[in-house]
Amino acid sequence: MNATITLATARRILTQLRHDPRTIAMLLLVPTLLMTLLRFVFNDELVFSRIAPALLGVFPFVIMFLIASVTTLRERTTATLERLMTMPMAKLDLILGYAIAFGGIAVCQVGIATGVSVLWLGLDVAGSVWTLLLIAVLDALLGMALGLLVSAFATSEFQAIQFMPLFVLPQFLLCGLLQPRDSMGWVLNALSDVMPLSYAVDALTQVTRSAEVDLTLLRNLVVVGACVVLAVVLGAATLRRRTP
């Protein structure tokens, strides 16, 4: 791993995004717009405060998954990745460069959505807003890392989007957002236990309801963070120079 090459890769990705204002607008503003829409759909601060924390992590998770998977695949299908890999660049340098670039965007994305939700939309947070922000950023990074991972198995941008029902929707359905995980059947409960988004939603829910930082919250943070690292490492290990 070479830190100079990694940072140069991150800078290249950010430079490319700077010339695509529509993608930047989608990345930074869509989660905030969705949270605003959710607030006025329910038109009740109590209901909004009960549902919004989980979605504050789910929305960036989904968007970062889509953007990261499609962008990485485009690098390979246009032979950009093949040209880069002829240079003295390790696969991990490339993946970490993407992770740093999209991670910085994720911080801005979640920061805007959290700030608007707390200051304007009336989201009531019993715990620390900074802890809420940290968990939401981890959610966005998780979506980014999984997007980088699945891009290695897709052969087209359309196929990368098709991976969404496999990697994203089951986690959305089983994370406890629609139904408490304890009330699910034992099979579904067991499946939810191995899905990282479940731990992120549990952490977000706990922060909004309690100011206590206990071992359960720390465990959830560690699990989500470990899944981010694992997905990035696996993405580097499975990265191919080009799409067949």
N, C-alpha and C positions, 0 to 999 in steps of 0.2 A: 504493500500500500504506500502511495506517495501523496502526501498532503497537498503539495503544489498542484499535482494533476487533478486531484479530487476537487479542490477549490476552483480550478480553471473550468472544470466540467460544470460545476454549479453556476459559475458566472455565465457560461455559454447558454445554459438553459434559461436563466433569468433574462438574458439579453434577447433571446428568441421570443420569450413571452412578452417582453416589453413592446414588441412590434405587433402584438396580437391583442388589441384592446378588448375585443369581445370575450376572449378567454379570461383575461384578467378580471373583467367585470363579472363573469360567471363565477370565478373562483372566490372573489372577495365579497360579492353582494348577494348571490343567490341564497346562502344560508340565512342571512339577515332578512331578506324578503320573505322567505318561507316562515321564519319565526314571527314576523309581523302579520303575515296572513293567518297563521295559527292563532295569534292573539285575538284578532278580530272575528275569526270563525267562532270561537267560544264566547268572546265578549264578556269574560269573567276572569278576574285576576286570580282567584283561588283555583279554578280549574286549570288555567294557564300555568300556574306555578307548580301544579301537580304533574302535568304532562310535559311541559317544555324542557325541563332539564335533560331528560333522556334524548329528546329530539335535537337538543343542542349539540349532542355528540353524534347522533345518527346522520343528520344532514351533511356535516362536513365529511364524515366517513364515506358516504356514498359518492359525493362529488369528487373527492380526492381519489377514490378508487377508479372512477371513470377517466378522469384527466390523466392520471399517472399511467394507467394501462395503455390508453390510446397513444399518448405522447411517446412512450418508450417503444411501442410497436412501430410507430411511424419512423423512428430513427433506424430501425432494422430494415423495414421494407423499402426505404429510400436509399439503402446502402450507406447511410451516414455512419451507422455503427460499424460496418465492415471497414470503412476507411479509418475510423478512430482506433480500431483494434489492431491496425498495422503499426500503430505507434507504441512506444513502451508504456502501455497502460494496462493495468490489471482490471479484471472484471469488477472487483470490489471498488476500485477507484471510480468506475463509471456509475455503479449503483449508488454509492455513497454521495457522489456528486448530485445525482438526481434527488436523493433523500434530503440533502442539505437545501437544495433549491426549493423543492416542494414543501419541506419543513418550514422554511421561512415564510412561504406563502400561507401555510396552514396557521401559523401564529397570527398573522394579520387577519386572516379569514375568521378565525374563532374569536379573536380579540374584538373585532367589529360586532359580530353577532352577540357575544356576551355583553358587551357594553350597551348595545341598543336594548337587549332584553332586560337588563337590570335597571338601567337608568330611564328608559322611556316606556317599555312595555309592561313594567310592573312585576317582573320576576322576583319573587321573594326567596332569598337565600339565607338559611339559618347559619350555615357555615361560612368559611372564607371564600370570597369571590375569586381570590387567586388560586385556591385549590380547585374551584369549579373550572377556571380557565385552564389549569394544568391538565385536568382530566379530558376536557374537550379537545385540547391540542393533541393529547395522546390518541384520542379517537381519530382525529384527522390524519395523524401520522400512521395509524394502523391501516386506514383505508389506502393511503399512499403506498405503504409497504406491500400490502396484498395486491394492489394494482401492478406494482413492479414485478411481483412474483408471477401473476397469471399472464403477464405479457410475454413471458418466455414460452408459454404453451400455445399461444394464439398465432394464427397464420395471416390474419387480416384484422383490420380495425373493427369490422362487423363481428368477427368471432370474439374479439376481446370484450365487446359489449355483451355478447351472449354468455360470457362467464359470470355476469352479474347475478342472474338467478341462482347460480350454483354457490357463489361465494358470499353474496350479500343478503339476498332475500331470506334464506333460512336463518341467518343470524338476526335479521330484523324481526322475524316472526317468533323466535324462541328466546330473545334477550330479556323478556319480562316486560316489554313495553305494552303489549296488547293484553297479556294475561300474566299474573304472578307466576313465577317459575315453580313455586312450591305446589301450586294447584294443578300443574300439568301432570299427565301420566308419567310413570317412572321412565319410560323410554325417551320421551321428549325432554324430561328433566335431565336425564343423563347426557343427551345430545347438547343441551344448552350449557352444561358444565364444561364442555370442551370448546365452546365458542367464545373467543375473546371479547366480543361485543357485549356479552352477558355481564362480564365483570365491569366493563366500562359503564354500562347503564346502572348497575348496582351502586357503583361509586358516585355517579352523578346524583342519583336519587338520595343517597345517604347525606351528601354534602348539603343538599337543599333542605333537608329535614332536621339535621343535627349539626351542631358546631363541634362535636367531638371527633377527634382524629384517633381512631382505634386501630387495632391490628387487622380487622376486616377491611377497612379502607386501604390501609397500606398494602395488604395482600392483593387487593384488586388492582391497585396502581402497578405493583410489581408484575403481575400477570400480564397486564396490557402492554407494559413496557417491554417485557421479555418477548412477547409475541411480535412486537414491532421489529426488534433486533433479529429474531429468528426468521421472519419473512424477508428482511433485507439480505441476510446471509444466504438463504435459500435462493433468493432472486439472483444473487451474484453467482451461485454455484450452477444454476440452470440456464444462465444467460447464453444465448447462441449469437454468433456473429451476424447471421442473416437468416431470413425466413426462407425455407426451402420452396 
